Amino acid sequence: MRFIETWIPATLLSTRDRAPGIREFLILPERFDGAAYPVGSHINVAVTIDGLPETRSYSLVGEATSRGLRIAVRRAEDSRGGSRYMWSLQPGARLDITQPASLLAVDWTRESYCLIAGGIGITPILGAAQALARRGADVTLHYAVRSRGEAAYLDDLAAMLGDRLIIHASDESSRLDLDALFASLPRGVLALFCGPMRMLDAARHAWIGAGHPLPDLRYETFGSSGTLPTETFRVRLKDSDVELEIPRERSMLDVLNASGHDVIYDCKRGECGLCAIDVVAVDGEIDHRDVFFSDHQKESNQKICACVSRARGTITVDTLLRADAV
């Protein structure tokens, strides 16, 4: 179960490869008026994986245009199947999507801004860079990639930001040093970040270590990224003989709800914490992929966000659903 979400039909107008393994999709919703949406907005897209309906969340690329909505999808062989489905689509395909929504709050009154993107994390950061550059703000973008050849939107960013765009390419021995970067920033700077979970964890630790207030680090997340490979695991339900298999292409939340063990949810991005359930026992290892719980809470393994987090082995959970209470 979840809060009401409005879905609208749309058409895939075109695709364009922006870098090796990164494809941009131009999507036109029905009755689209080109209205502006907040920086850091995303849409949910209805996908089909192994014949089953699923949803995936994708950040919108750049600011709004009259042509439609743009998303960019990285083809990830170790993903849960969403990118494989999206890459199979051809122009003219019909889609169901949600209205743009954003959880990334930007304070436009700051004197300076630092943008940090890791890989495909450039997608929501591009729109922030456009908005800040248009306002004439003091903004610098640090873009971490394996190589310049894999950096999507590099030409657009270079034309927009000039020497305020700093590329950190691993193959050039120019890795991003978050500790040094954050230590060099002035007090009161607002940082906007999007990248994989390990990079986000490092960014939060470096930000606090540099003495900056944690609320001044704002971020978008990859709901599918974690520290362990995405693989099948098992979930036992407390005080029952029920044991469910969670395949690599489905979330624990989806399997639980499909099996009648209702878990309430909302964002499905590991951000709101609404789908958090109690962990009773762990026979293996939990891969916390949310940004809702603190490091201490994750280390305690007392709860898990069922929408994005996964495990290796078997975990026992308590959904608090009781048959005699229904």
N, C-alpha and C positions, 0 to 999 in steps of 0.2 A: 504494500500500500504506500501511497505517496500523496503529496499535495497536488492539486489540479495543475496540469501543464497543458498549454495550448499548442496543438500541432497544426501546421499548415502545409498544404501540398506545394511542391516546388519542382522545377525542371533544371537538370544539369545542362547548362548552355555550352560549356567548353572545358577542356583541361589543358594544362600547360606544365611541362616539366621545368622546374625552377633550379634544380641541382640534381646530381645523381641520387636517386632514391627519394626525391621530394617532388610531389606533384600538386599543382594548384588546381582547384576546382571552382569554377564560377557558377553559382547557383542563383536562379531567379525564382523567388517565392511568388505565389499568386497574389495579385493586387499589391505588388511591391511599389512603394512610393519613394524609395531612396532616403528615407528618414535617417538622421544621424543616430548612432548608437554609442554607448559609453566606451571609452578606451578599455581594452582588455576583455571585450565581450566574446562570448562563445555561443554556439548553437549546438543542440543535440540533433543527431541524424539517426533515423531508423535504418538499421542494417539487418541483413540476414546472414547468419553464420551457421553452417551445417544444417540449413533448413529451418532454423529457429529464429524468431524475431529478437533482436537486441537493439540497444541504443549505444551510440558513441558520441562523445563530446569533442568538439573541435573549436579551437580559437579562430576568430575572424581575423583575416589579414588586412591590416591597414584600416583607414577610415572609410566611412560609408561612401558609395558611389551610386549613381543612377543605374549602373549596369547590372547590379545584383550583389550578392554576398560572396566573398572569397574565403576559402579555407585552404590550408596546405596540409597534406598528409604524407608522412614519412612511411615508406614501405618497410615494415619491420617484420622480419621472418619469425622473431620470437614473441610477437604480439599475440593477442587473443583473437585475431581474425578480422578486426575492424578495418585495418589498413588493406588487407588482402581483398576484402569486399569492395572498398572504395576504389581501389585500383582496377577492379574488373568492370567498372561502370564506363559507359560510352556516352558522348553527348546525346541529349534527347531523353536520357533516363529520367524516370519520375521518382521523386523522393518525398519523404515526409520529414519536416524539420520543425524545430521550435523557434520562437522569436528570440532575437539576440538578448543576452543577459550578461551582466558583469558583476563579479565580486571583488574587482580590483579598484579600490578607492584611490583616486589621485587628487592630491592637494595642489591646486594650480597656483597657489600663492607663494610657494617656496622660491628662494632665490637661486637654487641650483638643483640639478637632477642628475642622477647616475643610473643609466640603464644597463642591465646585464642580461645577456641571452646566451644560452647554451644550445647549440645545434638548432633543432626545429623549434626551440623556444623563442626564436626570432619572430614567430607569427604574431603574438599579441604585442610584442615590444615594438614592432614596426609602426603600428598605429599610434603608440605613445610617442615615438620619435617624430612622427609627422605632426602630431598636435603640438608638441613642445617647440619644434622648429618653426612652425607657423606663428606661434606666439612670441618668437624671438627669445625664448628662454635659454638660460645657461645650462646646456645639456651635453653629456658625453655618453656614448654607447660603447660598451665593451662586449665584443662578440666572440665567443669561444667556439672553435670548430676544429675538426681534425685536420682540414686543409682548406685553403681558399677555394679550391674547386668544388668543395662540398657546402659552401656558404650560400644559402638561398638569399636572394634579394640584395646581394652584395653591391651591384651596380647602383641600384635605387638608393641604398643607404649612403654610398659614397657621394653620390650627386647631392644628396640632401644635407649631409653632415660634414663632408670634407674631412679635415684632420680631427674632427671631434668623434669620428668613428675609429676605434682601435680594434684591430683584428688580433686575436690570440690563436694562432694555428699551431697545433701540436707538431706537425711535420716541419715547422720552422723553428722548433725549440722555443716557442713563445707562449708557453702555457700561462693561463690566467692565475695570478697570485692574489687571491681574495684578501688575505691578511694584509698584504702590502697596499692593495688598492683601497680598502676601507680605512686603513690607518691614515691614508693621505687625504681623505675627504674632509671638507670643512663641517663643522657642527651645523645642524639644521638642514643638511642635504636630504633629499628624498630619493631612495633607491627603489627602482622597479626591476624585478627579476622574473625570469622564466627559464627553467631548465630542468634536467632530470633530478630525481630525488636526492641522490648522493651530493650533487652540486648544491642543491638547496640547503641540505643539512650543513655543508661546509660554509655556505654563505651566512646562515644564521649564526653559527659559532664565531665566524670572523667578524661579523657585524657587532655582536655583543662584546667580543674581545677588543674591538676598537673603541668601545665606549659609546656607541650610538644607541639611541632608544630603539628597541625592537620594533615598535609600531611604525618607525620610519623606514622599515624594509618591507615593501609590499610585493606580493608575488602571485603569479599564476603557476599552476602545477601540471605535471604530467600524471594523470591518474593511473597510468599503466606502468610507470617506471618503479623499479625497486632494487633491492640489493641482491636478491636471489633470482635465478632464471624462472621464467613463467612455466610452471609444470603442474601436472595433476596432483591434487592432495585430497585428503579425506576429512570429513567433519562428522563427529559424533554428537548427538543431542543428549544433554544431561538427563538422567533418570529415565532413559528409554533405550530400546534396542535399535533405534534408528541410526544408520550410518550412511552418509551421502558422499558420493564422489564428485569433486569439483574439477571438471576438465579444464585444461589450460585456456580454452577459448571462452569460458564462461566465468562469471563472478560468483562468489559464495552467496551474495545477496540474491542474484537471479535464481540460483539453484534452490535456495531455501524457500523463496516465495513460490516458485513453480511447484515445489513439493508440498505446499500447504502450510508451511511453517513461517507465518507472516512476520516480516521485519519491516518496520516503517522506514522510509528513506526520502531523500529529497534531491540533493545535488548529484549524486553518483560520481563525484569527483574527489572524494576524500577530504572535503573542506568543511562540511556543516556538522558532521558528527552524529546526525540523526539516526543513522543505521548502526551505531556502535552496539555491540552485544557482548555479554560477559564471556570470558574465557575461563573454563574450569580446569583444564589440563592441556599440556602440550607434549606430544610425543614426536619431537622433531624440532622445527624452528619456525617462528612467525616472521613474515616479511611485511612489516608495517609500511604501507605505501601512502598513508594519509598525511595531511598537514594539520589535522585537528588536534591530535594528542601531542603533549610535550615529550621531549626525549625521556624524561623520567617515567612518564606513563607508558611509553612504548617498551622501555626496559622491564617494567613490572609485568607485562603481558597479561594484564587483568581484563583488558577489553580489546576488541578488534573492530575496525570499520569494515563491515561486510562488503561494501561496494567496490573497494579497490584493493584492500590488503589480501595477502595470500599466505601460504605456508608450505613447508616441506614436511612430509610425513602426515601425521594425524593430529587434529586438535579437537577437544571436547568443548562445546559451547552451550550456553543457556540463553535461549531467545526470550525467556520469560513468558512465552505463550503457554497457557494452560488450557487444556480441553474443557475442564469443568468451569472455566471462566468465560467461555465463548457463548 
